[in-house]
Amino acid sequence: MAYSEEVLRRARARLEASRQEKQETYEAHLQQAYARYPRLQEIDRELRGTVAQVVAAAFRKGEDPTAAITAVKERNLALQREREWILDASELDPDFLDNTPICETCGGTGYVGANMCECLQELCRSEQKKEISSLIGTGRERFSAFRLDYYSDRYDPNIGASPRQLMERGLQICKAYAFGFTQQSPSLLFSGSTGLGKTFLSGCIARTVADRGFSVVYDTVIQMLSDYESDKFGESTEESRRNLARYTSCDLLIIDDLGTEMVTQFSVSALYNVLNTRLIKGLPTIVSTNLDSEGIRGRYTPQIASRLLGSFELIPFFGEDIRLRGK
Ligand SMILES: [Zn+2]
């Protein structure tokens, strides 16, 4: 199977990240073990003194190195035995100082000769599945391009701050969210009027999280519901069927423009199904909407409203339409 360069890059990055993580864990464990059993550190230090050094010393003194080499070898074996004794007698787990490579087959390089190792293939397959289905936008969604100066710095007594201060906070939250994203991250609700940067910021999050190797699906609520409708009426395409599985299983689902769709019994139940399934699985979702909490309660069933208002962290958006200011 040929993978795109991008998929391969992400798969390799994940392999490298696991390798690094394992190495870091090992080093941290080693330091803990040293702190607890200082003799271990002395032994390791002595073991690192190489045979070559001893041999060189023997030569400098004009002696035959053979005896010195034998002595060093014996000394090393004795040290290794002592090391094992200390560890066996210690309270440390047997694999606490495990330093084997993450993959025995390829040593963690991802390749055996010219062939891709099964471990990297597996990562490529998983990355392939994660390709973002329909990340919309202009491709300019970078946190660094977010214009805080579009938001007024005038104090607004209604919110107890200026819109700019509020958005500065929102921007920080979104950045921290994207760069620290895990499958255990909370769900977010972006609420505020049109043109306040909700779509832009969710696009930033989508790109950052996807770049970090997570599966992200970004869709408008209308597109998502239309995939469910096609499925219901037997008009599904291969793409819409693939999307259906992704909505409930991707690491991060971003639903844009909630509130712009037509509310029908079907749309409400499909929406509830997506939100609830992801909450049960513990997978995070970001929903952006023009509705405030009153609007959400008025438009949706109590079940949907309680999910959105109870289980999502609210990020409020305030200010004037920045798209007008940008022109
Ligand atoms: Zn491997």
Boltz pocket constraint, residues with backbone or C-beta under 6 A from the ligand:
constraints:
  - pocket:
      binder: B
      contacts: [[A, 103], [A, 104], [A, 105], [A, 106], [A, 107], [A, 108], [A, 109], [A, 110], [A, 111], [A, 117], [A, 118], [A, 119], [A, 120]]
      max_distance: 6.0
